[in-house]
Amino acid sequence: MIKILFVCKGNICRSPTAEGVFRHKLNQAGIRDGYLENIFIDSAGTGSWHVGEPPDRRSREMALKYGVSLEDLRARKITRQDFSDFDYILAMDMDNIHHMKAICPPNQQQKICLFMDYAENCPGITEVPDPYSGGMEGFDRVYNIIDRGSSGFLKYILDHHTL
């Protein structure tokens, strides 16, 4: 089983959107995720401010605009166990990477990378910006960036794994 964890700061905007969009793309490709499937997807935050909360209302609205539901997701904080449990730990920005590397066991650090390293057709965009303090236009931009990152990551997974 391939286990993928998307990570941002609070786990209410970017990483749950990435989880939902990637799951949606998998489903469109005829691939299901879950404990009893070949792939498992989750998201987490480096901070604990929003643990147990649903994704930000604006993230949910934007995702729903594109046919992706985030309603069943709840924020959680990344744990040391996650570094052992997951094969891919995809950070939305460099701050997330620095925070995770500070708590990650040395033998698991190779699993941590930037989500946008897998993106296609996003020249110059290396990080997913945090839309939390802005308006809906920021959430729309983030959704589109995540959509491109998810397409590239799905291509990578299909090229490198048998599902």
Residue pairs with C-beta under 8 A, 6 or more apart in sequence:
1 37
1 38
1 39
1 40
2 38
2 39
2 40
2 87
2 88
2 157
2 161
2 163
3 39
3 40
3 41
3 42
3 85
3 86
3 87
3 88
4 22
4 39
4 40
4 41
4 42
4 86
4 87
4 88
4 90
5 41
5 42
5 43
5 44
5 78
5 82
5 86
5 88
5 89
5 90
6 14
6 15
6 16
6 18
6 19
6 22
6 41
6 42
6 43
6 44
6 90
6 92
6 115
7 15
7 43
7 44
7 45
7 46
7 78
7 89
7 90
7 91
7 92
7 96
7 100
8 14
8 15
8 18
8 43
8 45
8 46
8 91
8 92
8 93
8 96
8 128
8 130
9 45
9 46
9 47
9 92
9 95
9 96
9 130
10 45
10 47
10 49
10 50
10 75
10 132
11 43
11 44
11 45
11 50
11 51
11 75
11 76
11 77
12 45
12 50
12 53
12 54
12 55
12 56
12 59
12 75
12 132
13 55
13 56
13 58
13 59
13 130
13 131
13 132
13 139
13 142
14 92
14 128
14 130
14 131
14 142
14 146
15 43
15 44
15 45
15 92
16 43
16 55
16 59
16 70
16 73
16 75
17 55
17 59
17 62
17 63
17 68
17 70
17 142
17 143
17 146
18 43
18 90
18 92
18 115
18 128
18 146
18 149
18 150
19 41
19 42
19 43
19 70
19 73
20 63
20 68
20 69
20 70
20 73
21 63
21 66
21 68
21 143
21 146
21 147
21 150
22 41
22 150
22 153
22 154
23 33
23 41
24 67
24 68
25 150
25 151
25 154
26 32
26 33
26 39
26 41
26 154
29 154
29 158
31 37
31 38
31 39
31 163
32 39
33 39
33 40
33 41
34 40
38 163
39 157
39 163
42 86
43 73
43 76
44 76
44 77
44 78
44 79
44 82
45 75
45 76
45 77
45 78
46 77
46 78
46 95
46 96
46 99
46 100
47 77
48 77
50 75
51 75
51 76
51 77
52 74
52 75
52 76
53 74
53 75
54 60
54 70
54 71
54 73
54 74
54 75
55 63
55 70
55 73
55 75
56 132
56 139
58 131
58 136
58 139
59 70
59 131
59 139
60 69
60 70
60 71
61 136
61 139
62 136
62 139
62 140
62 142
62 143
63 69
63 70
63 143
64 70
65 143
66 143
66 147
78 100
78 103
80 103
80 104
80 105
82 89
83 89
83 100
83 104
83 105
83 108
83 111
84 105
84 108
86 111
87 111
88 111
88 113
89 100
89 111
89 112
89 113
90 113
90 114
90 115
90 118
90 153
91 97
91 100
91 112
91 113
91 114
91 115
92 114
92 115
92 127
92 128
92 130
93 114
93 127
93 128
93 129
93 130
94 114
94 127
97 112
97 113
97 114
100 112
101 109
101 112
104 112
114 126
114 127
115 128
115 146
115 149
115 153
116 122
116 125
116 126
116 127
116 128
116 145
116 149
117 126
118 149
118 152
118 153
118 155
118 156
119 125
119 145
119 148
119 149
119 151
119 152
119 153
120 148
120 151
120 152
120 155
121 148
122 145
122 148
122 149
125 145
128 142
128 145
128 146
128 149
129 138
129 141
129 142
129 145
131 138
131 139
131 141
131 142
157 163
